[in-house]
Amino acid sequence: MATLRPFAALRPSREHAALVSSVPYDVVSTDEARQLANGNPLSFLHVTRSEIDLPPGTDPYSEQVYVRARENFAALRERAPMLQEDAPSLYFYRLRMGGHEQTGVAACFSIDEYEQDLIKKHERTRRDKEDDRTRHMIELGAQTGVVFLTYRSTDEIDRCARAVTADAPLYDFNADDGVHHTIWKSGASEAACLLDAFKRIRALYIADGHHRVASAARARAEMRTRGSDAADAFLAVAFPHADVQILPYNRTVKDLAGQTPDGLLAALRARLPVRDGGPVPRGKGEVSMFLGGRLHALDLSGAAPADRSRASGLDVALLQQHVLEPHLKIGDVRTDKRIDFIGGARGSAALEAAVKSGKAAVAFAMHPVTIDDLMSIADEGGIMPPKSTWFEPKLRDGLLVHLF
């Protein structure tokens, strides 16, 4: 079963919601965050990326960054203003991007269930990133980053969603990236329906936000050493799996490890079927490669995986095993500075531009993994390769905040 917890959200006034809301802290660099927040003192990026209000070059993990985050959070609560609900509630959060739409339940979820693997993971986390968000949560006394969960769709929860979303929303606006955001607050009867329906959900899956959940668990442990059990849950939106959209997570490599384009192509042809290709893979098992001013299709469908696990059969794993490591000398993609990643709607045009500009020597356009891949691998207790999934559209920070 999955446990939903209503919470007394801290949220901005309706007229300022669009100005307060911001992209997640971890999808932008410091420079990008500074540019997005420029001229908007209400942007939540002043809280989640507070180094933008300090001198350029400031270490984003320095003491003064966390102090500034706390100060900015307090100031924003006054300016927006941000007001806390009188009583705990549940919410529905709808994202619309182009023709795609998904509606999920916004609530607090159990850290105990996360630690018991009833809320399932599919990727590893990095200690330094956990350290950052753990410190950020404790400094603010709040969880500001929203976790993206998914669950196997049920008619019962869908009916609850239709009942709540038939009413007038709290917020309804287009963000500057073109994504439309709508949030509703549930009534008492709909909340009771949701709490009961989620008792029959066998598992929740972390789609996006592994570091946020891991950091929430560490923040709770730290708060307990201080005698407080307040930080006992984490903030998330849970979407039905049938609505979730996974886009490709593509790769670029800065150099060819001493090879010429023709040399690399010959080496790949000795190992894999290679043909002329297009900018987008035709399906699973094919990768589009931008190299030497031409487009090629690498056929990985017959490549042997490292083992029998479902994770090892993913295209990203096969590309790593048969191309990136042996031919381009890319070992650990999490730490190697020669590889970069371009996810989501930026698409293959961004890859081609990177190669033509000289920023990359070769680029690989991937076919996206499926939500069934993710859930099946998590059910097996497996771990997906780094940078396997890119979920879009993204939830916004600052619209619903969970105070400890």
PyMOL commands that set and color helices and strands:
alter all, ss='L'
color gray80, all
select helices_A, chain A and resi 14-20+25-27+30-37+45-48+50-53+63-79+111-115+127-140+155-165+188-198+210-225+241-243+261-269+311-313+315-328+344-356+371-379
alter helices_A, ss='H'
color red, helices_A
select strands_A, chain A and resi 4-5+10-12+82-84+91-97+100-110+119-120+142-143+147-151+171-174+180-185+204-208+233-240+246-247+249-253+274-276+286-291+294-299+339-343+362-365+390-391+402-403
alter strands_A, ss='S'
color yellow, strands_A
deselect
rebuild
show_as cartoon
